[in-house]
Amino acid sequence: MRTLSETEVWEALAEVPDPEIPVVSVVDLGLVHAVELDGERLRVELLPTFVGCPALELIRRSVAERLAGMAPRVEVEMTFAVPWTSDRISEEGRRKLRDSGFAPPAPTGPSGGARPLIATIPVRPTATCPFCGSTDTNLENLFGPTLCRTLFWCNRCRQPFEQFKAV
Amino acid sequence: MTAQALDAPVRTALAGLLLAMADDEFVLGFWDSEWTGIAPILEEDVAFASLAQDEIGHAQALYQLLAELEGGDPDELAFGRRPEEYRHARLLDHPRTDWAFSVARRFLYDTADAARLDALVASAHAPLAAVVAKMRREETYHLLHMHAWLERLATGGQEPRARLVAAMERLWPDALCVLAGVEGDDLLVGAGVLAEPLAAVRRRWLAGLAPELERLGLPPAPAAPPAGCRGPERSDDFRWLWEQFTMVRRSDPGAVW
C-alpha cells in the first residue's frame, strides 16, 4: 500500500468548504490546528472559530467525511489548545472573502493580560468596501447574521457589506 | 495542569466556580433571547440574538469542562436541574424588563465577567485557561456594544436617562453578586487556578468602572453584595424562564435529536 503523505491530507482539507461562507475552505480560515500521521492513524485537530458557532459539528463531520478512507483510522476533533483568531485567515482566504463581497477582518490587537473594562468603539471604525474599495464606510452594527460578522455601509457605492469580525 | 493533579478540595472549589460561571452565561443568554423579534430596532434584534448565541456557547463550553472534571453530561447539567439548583448570580434572576434595564444589566454583567476572565486567563487549570482565552476575544464585542448603549441612554435625553438610572439603582446590589466569593476561592488562588480572590476581582472591577460612571453621572456601586447571592432562593421570574428553557426537554425526557 502506498504511504499517505501529509501534503495529501492538507490538499484534501483544502477541499472542505466552510458551511456558512462556502467560498473559503477550512484551510483558508486557519481552522486546522494539527495533522498527525502515525502508522494507520490519521488525526486532525480543528479550532472552533467561535465557541458558540452552531456549525462546529457540521465542520467536524464534513472534514471526517472528506478524510474517510485515507487511512484505516481517521480521527477528527475540535480543540481549544490555542485560540482561533481571525489573524489565522490566510492571504488566499482574504482574497476569496473580498472577491465574494466580504471585507476581511482587521488585524486583532494584543490579547494578553488585563484589558480596560471600558471599551469604546472608535469614532470611525474602519473597513474597506469589498465592492468598490472605498474606505468611506460606516459601522452599522457590530453584530451580523452569524456570530463572525459585522455590518457596514459603503457611502460611495451605497451598499451594505459584511466584515469578518476581528477576534 | 490536569484534573487528576488537583487536590480534592481544590477540585470541588473549581467545580463550584465553573458551575457559577456556566449558569451565569446560560441564564443571561436565555434572557437575551427574549428580545428576539421585539427589540427596539432591527439592529438590536440581530445583536441580542448574537449575544445570546455567544453566551449559550460559552455556557456549553464551561458545562463541558465541569463534566470533564466531575463526570456527568453537559446537557443534563444545563437542562436537567430544578430551578433552585442553579447557581447563577441574583443579577440574572431579574426579568428582561425594558430596554434600559437590559442594557444596564448587560453592561454590569459584561464588565464584571471581563474582570473575572482576566483572573482566569493564566489559570493553572490549562483547559479552563484555553476556553477563557477564546471567550475573551468574543466578549470584547460585548463590551464595545454595551458601552455604546450605556452612553447613548445616559446622554440621550430625559426619559432614557431616567430609565437607565432607575435600572442601575435597582440592579447594583445584585450585580455585586457576580463577583461574590465562591466557597474555597482562596484554595483556587493557592493552586494557581484563579489569580486573586473574587473579592479582589470585584474591587478591581469597581475601580475600573468608577471614573466612567462618574463621567456619565450614573449611580455608583453600593458597599457590599446582599446575602444569598447564588441561590438557592430563586425569583418567580427565573422560575418562569426555567419553565421556558426546559419545556422541550421535559416534554420528552431522554429523546434523541
Interface residues (C-beta under 8 A of the other chain):
Chain A: P48 F50 V51 G52 C53 P54 F80 A81 V82 P83 W84 T85 T108 S111 G113 A114 R115 P116 L117 I118 A119 T120 I121 E140 N141 L142 F143 G144 P145 L147 L151 K165 V167
Chain B: E43 V46 A47 A49 S50 L51 Q53 D54 E55 I56 G57 H58 Q60 A61 T111 A114 A115 D118 V121 P127 A130 V131 A133 K134 M135 R136 R137 E138 T140 Y141 L143 L144 H145 H147 A148 R204 W205 G208 L209 E212
